Amino acid sequence: MTVPLIELNDGRTIPQLGFGVFKVDPDEAERVVSDALEVGYRHIDTAAVYGNEVGVGRAIEKSGIPREELFITTKLWNSDQGTQSAFDAIDLSLEKLGLDYVDLYLIHWPRPDLDRYVETWLAMEQIRDDGKSRSIGVSNFHRPHLERIIAESGTVPAVDQVELHPAFQQRELRAFAEPLGIRTEAWGPLGQGKYDLFSEQAVQDAADAHGVTPAQVVIRWHLQRGIIVFPKTTSRDRMATNFAVFGFELSDAELAAIDALDRGLRVGSDPDTATF
């Protein structure tokens, strides 16, 4: 099963379907990521604040998969924003992961109240130039945050990882980002269980029509809308099910019906006001 590759604005590519480890217990991370790699995932998304980079690294090491066949993302936490602290943070993440470089390094949140995300973005450029991350991007950045770092650095982020699911589709942000070549990644792509997404008629009808699960329908919707997606689960069976989304295709009518579920329902924190 071949996962499509999405081209980034720096000329590199990223597997469109990956595996996320948000809230995966550090003691479970090695087993969970090992299962994901055995299922076929080659794109793993972690973060310093998740506390599980060591387990992710152990799974990578034990997998025997050549490094060039893997795409590994981690993220700079808010308390490490700034120049030297960002340099120290990537070094610590690489040490925990047991890697010489990551494929993508992200500023986890803009934290506009701190007003250090521009300085941090300039440090991210140096991290990339030093070869410690192949690509750099951001997470949870709104349009004003993106406009500011681009204006003050001249570097356009490769991706913006944001909350995105059928009830919260981020259309205005995507419409701004896509012409600049900023690829959109979805976190919480299945709504994090915070609303009854799988009982929505549009999702149920498509699942019945294709003989697949509601989760497979939603993942397939993300893929067909050009979004990079990495559902999270600790169950190997669900990992396999979530990965088996390339044997069917949603029709234009099915896509439109899921598009119509958008109601601006943010279930996570607002980047403009988040202060953790």
Phi, psi and omega per residue, in radians:
M1 nan 2.131 -3.076
T2 -1.789 2.138 3.090
V3 -1.456 2.284 3.123
P4 -1.034 2.552 3.053
L5 -1.768 2.356 3.099
I6 -1.822 2.283 3.122
E7 -1.425 2.334 3.091
L8 -1.614 2.898 -3.068
N9 -1.292 -0.067 3.060
D10 -1.771 0.150 3.095
G11 1.595 -0.147 3.107
R12 -1.522 3.001 3.132
T13 -2.190 2.742 -3.126
I14 -2.367 2.367 3.045
P15 -1.102 2.294 -3.031
Q16 -1.224 -0.482 3.100
L17 -1.957 2.180 3.136
G18 -2.320 -2.917 -3.091
F19 -2.265 2.216 -3.124
G20 -1.777 2.590 -3.109
V21 -2.126 0.465 3.054
F22 -1.028 2.270 3.126
K23 1.108 0.285 2.986
V24 -1.389 2.138 -3.117
D25 -0.951 2.346 -3.139
P26 -0.923 -0.603 -3.136
D27 -1.267 -0.332 -3.129
E28 -1.749 -0.223 -2.969
A29 -1.032 -0.748 -3.107
E30 -1.069 -0.812 3.141
R31 -1.123 -0.782 -3.090
V32 -1.111 -0.822 -3.127
V33 -1.207 -0.639 3.067
S34 -1.039 -0.760 3.092
D35 -1.061 -0.780 -3.115
A36 -1.083 -0.732 3.135
L37 -1.161 -0.650 3.108
E38 -1.186 -0.601 3.087
V39 -1.138 -0.573 3.121
G40 2.354 -0.115 3.104
Y41 -1.127 2.453 3.076
R42 -2.204 0.003 -3.132
H43 -2.065 1.999 -3.119
I44 -2.050 2.289 -3.114
D45 -2.026 2.003 3.091
T46 -2.238 -2.961 -3.132
A47 -2.833 2.677 3.126
A48 -1.004 -0.744 -3.057
V49 -1.231 -0.294 3.116
Y50 -1.200 -0.391 3.106
G51 1.286 0.231 -3.060
N52 -2.130 0.311 -3.133
E53 -1.079 -0.609 3.138
V54 -1.092 -0.802 3.121
G55 -1.123 -0.693 3.081
V56 -1.052 -0.787 -3.135
G57 -1.093 -0.712 3.122
R58 -1.102 -0.717 3.120
A59 -1.113 -0.718 3.113
I60 -1.072 -0.822 -3.103
E61 -1.070 -0.753 -3.070
K62 -1.343 -0.288 -3.068
S63 -1.194 -0.524 -3.071
G64 1.319 0.074 3.141
I65 -1.341 2.270 3.120
P66 -0.956 2.412 -3.080
R67 -0.960 -0.663 -3.082
E68 -1.199 -0.218 3.109
E69 -1.579 -0.054 -3.106
L70 -1.908 2.624 3.040
F71 -2.168 1.962 -3.048
I72 -2.023 2.212 3.089
T73 -1.991 2.410 2.878
T74 -2.393 3.048 -2.970
K75 -2.380 2.559 3.102
L76 -1.450 2.163 -3.116
W77 -1.387 2.802 -3.003
N78 -1.027 -0.676 -3.118
S79 -1.212 -0.198 3.134
D80 -1.793 0.174 3.078
Q81 -1.158 2.509 -3.052
G82 2.244 3.033 -3.044
T83 -1.333 -1.185 -3.082
Q84 -1.126 -0.649 -3.130
S85 -1.130 -0.580 3.080
A86 -1.191 -0.719 3.099
F87 -1.079 -0.728 3.126
D88 -1.172 -0.651 -3.078
A89 -1.164 -0.736 3.139
I90 -1.175 -0.657 3.120
D91 -1.089 -0.706 3.137
L92 -1.194 -0.714 3.108
S93 -1.094 -0.759 3.130
L94 -1.098 -0.690 3.109
E95 -1.086 -0.786 -3.126
K96 -1.153 -0.682 -3.139
L97 -1.330 -0.323 -3.083
G98 1.241 0.558 -3.067
L99 -2.105 2.727 3.041
D100 -1.477 -0.417 3.142
Y101 -2.752 2.763 2.912
V102 -1.863 2.804 3.137
D103 -1.426 -0.472 -3.120
L104 -2.613 2.268 3.098
Y105 -2.117 2.272 -3.047
L106 -2.118 2.525 2.851
I107 -1.323 2.119 -2.941
H108 -1.196 -0.754 3.106
W109 -2.494 2.638 3.141
P110 -1.249 -0.591 -3.077
R111 0.810 1.105 -3.112
P112 -1.026 -0.404 3.114
D113 -1.159 -0.494 3.102
L114 -1.412 -0.515 -3.121
D115 0.964 0.788 3.087
R116 -2.123 0.105 -3.025
Y117 -1.281 -0.436 3.072
V118 -1.253 -0.837 3.080
E119 -0.976 -0.728 -3.124
T120 -1.171 -0.667 3.125
W121 -1.120 -0.664 3.074
L122 -1.113 -0.629 3.059
A123 -1.173 -0.620 3.110
M124 -1.080 -0.651 3.075
E125 -1.026 -0.741 -3.141
Q126 -1.186 -0.677 3.092
I127 -1.035 -0.743 3.070
R128 -1.134 -0.824 -3.105
D129 -1.106 -0.496 3.111
D130 -1.400 -0.057 3.102
G131 1.422 0.217 -3.127
K132 -1.489 -0.306 2.973
S133 -2.494 2.330 -3.114
R134 -1.225 -0.701 3.128
S135 -2.286 2.757 3.106
I136 -2.285 2.617 -3.130
G137 -2.798 -2.874 -3.078
V138 -2.371 2.940 3.095
S139 -2.409 2.385 3.096
N140 1.157 0.447 3.101
F141 -1.567 2.284 3.021
H142 -1.526 3.025 -3.083
R143 -0.948 -0.826 -3.134
P144 -1.057 -0.625 3.110
H145 -1.149 -0.754 3.121
L146 -1.113 -0.813 -3.112
E147 -1.041 -0.674 -3.077
R148 -1.216 -0.810 -3.107
I149 -1.191 -0.579 3.110
I150 -1.184 -0.762 -3.116
A151 -1.133 -0.628 -3.042
E152 -1.622 -0.107 3.135
S153 -2.198 -0.484 -3.044
G154 1.414 -0.037 -3.135
T155 -1.830 2.191 3.116
V156 -1.583 2.241 3.116
P157 -1.012 2.565 3.110
A158 -1.274 -0.634 3.140
V159 -2.492 2.811 2.918
D160 -2.265 1.978 -3.127
Q161 -1.625 2.088 -3.028
V162 -2.398 2.820 2.991
E163 -1.061 2.203 -3.123
L164 -2.750 2.201 3.117
H165 -2.795 3.014 -3.014
P166 -0.979 -0.533 3.128
A167 -1.498 -0.113 -3.114
F168 -2.560 1.503 -2.917
Q169 -1.669 -0.050 3.014
Q170 0.946 0.738 -3.022
R171 -1.118 -0.741 -3.116
E172 -1.153 -0.730 3.124
L173 -1.123 -0.758 3.125
R174 -1.124 -0.654 -3.134
A175 -1.156 -0.532 3.065
F176 -1.341 -0.760 -2.997
A177 -1.283 -0.726 -2.978
E178 -1.068 -0.725 3.099
P179 -1.109 -0.384 3.099
L180 -1.509 -0.070 -3.111
G181 1.438 0.214 3.071
I182 -1.419 2.017 -3.140
R183 -1.405 2.459 3.140
T184 -1.644 2.219 3.003
E185 -1.905 2.478 -3.123
A186 -1.792 2.137 2.867
W187 -1.785 2.654 -3.026
G188 1.082 0.726 -3.006
P189 -1.143 -0.312 3.122
L190 -1.859 0.263 3.078
G191 1.412 0.093 3.088
Q192 0.984 0.389 3.128
G193 1.223 0.255 -3.056
K194 -1.625 -0.008 2.944
Y195 -2.693 2.895 -2.970
D196 -1.519 1.130 -3.077
L197 -1.045 -0.734 -3.011
F198 -1.274 -0.209 3.076
S199 -1.654 -0.043 3.089
E200 -1.078 2.380 -3.043
Q201 -1.024 -0.701 -3.123
A202 -1.082 -0.668 3.139
V203 -1.273 -0.782 3.137
Q204 -1.083 -0.759 -3.120
D205 -1.082 -0.748 -3.137
A206 -1.179 -0.680 3.108
A207 -1.085 -0.771 3.124
D208 -1.126 -0.715 -3.087
A209 -1.134 -0.582 -3.059
H210 -1.832 -0.050 -3.131
G211 1.147 0.675 -3.124
V212 -2.223 3.094 3.132
T213 -1.478 2.772 3.050
P214 -0.999 -0.657 3.122
A215 -1.091 -0.719 3.106
Q216 -1.085 -0.662 3.107
V217 -1.083 -0.801 -3.093
V218 -1.180 -0.712 3.085
I219 -1.091 -0.742 3.136
R220 -1.113 -0.649 3.088
W221 -1.056 -0.806 3.094
H222 -0.985 -0.848 -3.083
L223 -1.065 -0.784 -3.096
Q224 -1.252 -0.332 3.073
R225 -1.584 0.121 3.047
G226 1.398 0.274 -3.099
I227 -1.628 2.456 3.039
I228 -1.462 2.281 -2.963
V229 -2.394 2.487 3.096
F230 -2.503 1.521 3.098
P231 -1.102 2.613 -3.119
K232 -2.000 2.356 2.996
T233 -2.746 2.693 3.049
T234 -1.760 -0.033 -3.137
S235 -1.591 2.166 3.133
R236 -1.071 -0.678 3.137
D237 -1.078 -0.759 3.129
R238 -1.213 -0.602 3.040
M239 -0.958 -0.832 -3.107
A240 -1.130 -0.725 3.125
T241 -1.117 -0.776 3.136
N242 -1.110 -0.481 -3.130
F243 -1.425 -0.377 -3.060
A244 -1.559 1.119 -3.063
V245 -2.125 0.309 -3.090
F246 -1.912 0.116 3.137
G247 -1.738 0.095 3.092
F248 -2.575 2.885 -3.130
E249 -2.448 2.311 3.098
L250 -1.281 2.473 3.103
S251 -1.326 2.910 3.090
D252 -1.017 -0.686 -3.135
A253 -1.171 -0.679 3.120
E254 -1.184 -0.714 3.080
L255 -1.072 -0.777 -3.120
A256 -1.117 -0.647 3.134
A257 -1.148 -0.657 3.089
I258 -1.288 -0.647 3.045
D259 -0.959 -0.641 -3.071
A260 -1.235 -0.123 3.125
L261 -1.401 -0.150 -3.112
D262 -1.097 2.132 3.099
R263 -2.427 0.396 3.078
G264 1.150 0.532 -3.062
L265 -1.556 1.563 3.051
R266 -1.352 2.229 3.127
V267 -1.893 -0.168 3.098
G268 -1.875 -2.913 -3.102
S269 -1.319 2.648 3.090
D270 -1.520 2.108 -3.110
P271 -1.035 -0.410 -3.123
D272 -1.305 -0.386 -3.042
T273 -2.155 -0.159 -3.111
A274 -1.111 2.317 -3.095
T275 -2.274 0.348 3.114
F276 -1.385 nan nan
